[in-house]
Every structure is written in C-alpha cells, then in structure tokens.
Amino acid sequence: MKLPNKYGCVRKLSGARRRPWAVVLTTGWTADGKQVREYLGYYTTKKDALAALAAYHESPFELSQKNVTFSDLYQAWLDTRKPNAKNYNAAYNNLADLHKMIFRDIRKRHIQAVIDKCPLSRASLLLIKTLCNLMYKFAIDQELVNMNYASLVELPKNEPSEKHKPFTAEEIKELFDNRNLYAAQIALILIYTGMRPGELLALDPATIDLETRTMRGGIKTTAGKNRIIPIADKILPIIKQFDFGALPKRANRLIVMWKRSNVPALQNHLPHDGRHTCASLLDDAEISLKTRQMILGHSSGDVTNKVYTHKTTDQLLAAINRI
C-alpha cells in the first residue's frame, strides 16, 4: 500500500532486532533541498508501525515530546501545581515501574499492573490512580496524548479494613501505668483527643490553652482543619509537661518510635488506633453524633465546625471527659 505524500514512511531495518519496523517522518528541508527526517518510533510488526503512524496523523504532536517519560511529565506537572502537590510523592514513588516509560506508550494494563501488585490500602491505591488521572489531564492539555487510560483502571473492592483496632480497657490502663514513657504519652494523647497521628505531629503548641483546656489543630478535611480539640481531664497533666519538640517530623518515624518502646500495649497497635479508640469510646458513652463529629473533625451537613461558642466548647469538654 502506497502512503500519501508527506505522510511519512514505514521501513524495516536490517539485522536481528526486537523492533525492526521504524516509522520515519519528514520534519523539514535543508537549504540544498534535502529532507530532514526524524524517527517517530520502532515497532515489532509492520502493522504496529502503520497504526502508530496513523495515530500520529490523527493527533499530531511535537516530535520533541515523543520521548517524554512518566518521570519527566511528573516533574513538569509538579512545576504547575501548588506546593501541596508534593503530597503525591508517595503515590509517585509507588509508580516506580512506570518512571522510565515513555508516557505516550503507557496503557491501562501498565497502571493496572502497579495497582494489582501494590500491597497498600485501598485509600493509597486510590491516591495512585488519582495522581495518574491528574497527569493524564495535564498530558492532554499539553497535547501529548488524547486519551486518559488511568480512568479505565480498576481498584479492589472497598472492604472493611481490619488494619486498625481500638485499644482495650486493659491496654489503656497499662498505658496510664507507663505514662512516664514518651510513647505511652503519645498513645494517650491520641486516644483522648481523637487526633490523627499527622495532626499531632503538625500541632502548634502555641494553640494550647490550659485555661480553657482546648487546643486548635487538624488537617486533611475541611471539617477537620483548625478545629477545637478539647483536653480531657485524664491527659491534662500529660499535656502540661509533654515535650512536643521531641516529636518526629514524619509519621513513619513515629511508628518506629512507637514500636521500639517498652510498652507491651503498643506492640499490637499502630498510632492511628488511638483515633479509632476515641471514636469507639465516644460511641460507647452515647455521645451525640454531632458532638462526635466535631471532636473527630468529621464533616456534618448540619454543623459548621468552624464556629465555636463558649457553650460549644463546654459541651466538647463534657463529652471527652465521659470516656
């Protein structure tokens, strides 16, 4: 089949090659009238080469973009985003199998393979897929690709997680018995505030008001950010002398500190279990849903968590002191 003029050509290269079929395009002319040619790519079969040539003419792109790797595109995407885009670094690291791949060559099966073999939680897998979707949106805007293959990727079913479990009453007693140990203090603060581990690490000690027995903190959600966190009577002495400066900067280092402690109650738990324990204790104490949502920073359709009155603060303190 003869190809149209200026369409490009497909040729078979000599020698034993894994991808012997090359697609060549004319990109210009020299001063003496000779063609300037560039290779679009190399393919296993002639059929694949013709399909690639046809796809190029259907959606032309700058040949300088054809070798853009996943990693190249990620760095370019980061440059266009706000600083919090770096929250996707963990998801990017989990996509290491794709880093050196030409982005235009990535298909659903490549992303799906990463998802299928990744041992992380469904929430982490969702973040990986979300990052890929954002990068495809960016690539489409840059006319690098014309289809989002990440949108076709399937995640595992959202089954109840058994990763986190509340502390038992016996374990909480053991923590109080060891409250002179730093790791036990951390666990008790997490249990009696309902904070996420990351919220404790990010807490500004300047927001602690011992007179009103409250502090401000929270991350992640609109309802959870900068919320009032009541200080329970049970942990007030701990908060008064707690060394916030000794906290690690990263959650994974907190887990290491936690596991290296000499407190047996911590060995079968993770820091996030403190938040689960708080939620469970509030439920057992029959605290109203609205109050539980405000303490834990969960969204609510009928509560504006940013607005706190003196009465509201008293209610939060009364609730946390019932557990």
Secondary structure, DSSP 8 states (H G I E B T S, - for coil): ----TTS-EEEE-SSS-SS-EEEEEEEEE-TTS-EEEEEEEEESSHHHHHHHHHHHHHS---GGGTT-BHHHHHHHHHHTS-GGGGGGHHHHHTTGGGTTSBGGG--HHHHHHHHHH--S-HHHHHHHHHHHHHHHHHHHHTTS-S--GGGG----------S-----HHHHHHHHHTTTSHHHHHHHHHHHH---HHHHHH--GGG-BTTTTEEEE--SSTTTTTEEEE--GGGHHHHHH--GGGS-SSHHHHHHHHHTSS-HHHHT--TTHHHHHHHHHHHHTT--HHHHHHHHT---TT--TT---HHHHHHHHHHHTT-
